[in-house]
Amino acid sequence: VLASAGAVERTYALDRRHVFHSWSAQATVDPMVVTRAEGSWLWDGDGTKLLDFTSQLVFTNLGHQHPRIVRAIQRQAAKLCTIAPAHANDARSEAARLIAAHTPADLDRVFFTNGGADANEHAIRMARLHTGRHKVLSTYRSYHGGTQLAVNVTGDPRRWASDHATAGTVHFFGPFLYRSPFSATTEQEECERALAHLEQVVAFEGPETIAAVVLESIPGTAGIMVPPPGYLRGVRDLCDRHGIVYIADEVMAGFGRAGRWFAVEHGDVAPDLLTFAKGVNCGYVPLGGVAISDAIYETFAQRPYPGGLTYSGHPLACAAAVATIQVMEDEGVVDHADRLGREVFGPALAELARKHAWIGEVRGVGVFWALELVADRVTREPLAPYGGGSAAMTAIMTAAKDEGLLPFVNFNRIHLVPPLNISADEALVGIGMLDRALSRAARSV
Ligand code: PLP
């Protein structure tokens, strides 16, 4: 049952009167009222049904209102809504066990946080105390969270307003062949040159001053650039040579999104710390965390770890994580995501690129895809500038919604990131909507 027009109006009016929105000029905010959501679909205030190709902020990995997750939260609420982090609790213990069962190598201890930003903050704190060093290296094309240190580690323009000279953060360029910062023309060249560049940054910053390299295993919001073969291995080796902690940020790419439990598996390496959030429990209740290697665990075996959160390992969030991971195991969701990437998204988006001159590049893996849109395929001029928008991108967004599709748009890119358990048929329905939206937008601009 959808909400009445009056209820929708009231929701909207109260939002505009009292809710302060993220990353926005408040007077320009125009939120869509959502009255219902189920699986890969949601309904707006007018009752229009939309296919959710965003998984919201790429977190409803098993779709909206998954009955097993909803039931797990309800049962946990009836049993024990909350308990302080110092106590042991069955939901928390079981969530930690299940997460550790899937993280690479010896990353078997889990520190729970409320989301991705604080997971990265704590991972960096652990790395700094473990190494006795301060600096943190990360890529320009990255997002690591909105809190003070996490936003400084972030490379994308959301960092600019909060840049803080004493944060100890240094940025470098990761591999991105389509817009190679190294003038490379092959994946192998891009990989070699990106690693040589990072080696130089480390040398010039002083290896003995660097606590950690923080790296999204596949950069997400920055553009879904799957690293070339050998890159993550090269980063791992570089960190080993210099005693630097390798932090893999798997907040967006982890928990099956890239067709593996963790995207770092594509590079066949294990980090020292791995941060997660979002897909760990579909975001039904806020949860994030850091998975910790034995060596870093040992640093804090006898010496107290100076950090904590009131809601670390919140039972409702952990019960949702247990149910999410069990559904992923029982229903083969990671293999399904991998197959969707190879058999549906890959071929269908390649076909889309043949039809639409705006599509400069298609890239991705699993259920994690980006269309890089360009005004000109030869010059590769982006359809919107870095950090900005354009009339063409707005036209595409509007046309997509008219077709019944909710797309994830960032600068000159469209990301296709629906729930991992979307069916092949529904995925093709969404790609068909995008196909028609691109044609309509191209005619209108
Ligand atoms: N790291 C990555 C890769 C992310 O994509 C995000 C959020 O989009 C974060 C960290 C921050 O997570 P949160 O918004 O839960 O703090």
Residues whose N, C-alpha, C, O or C-beta is under 5 A from the ligand:
A	BS01	PLP	G115 G116 A117 D118 Y143 H144 G145 G146 E216 G220 D249 V251 M252 A277
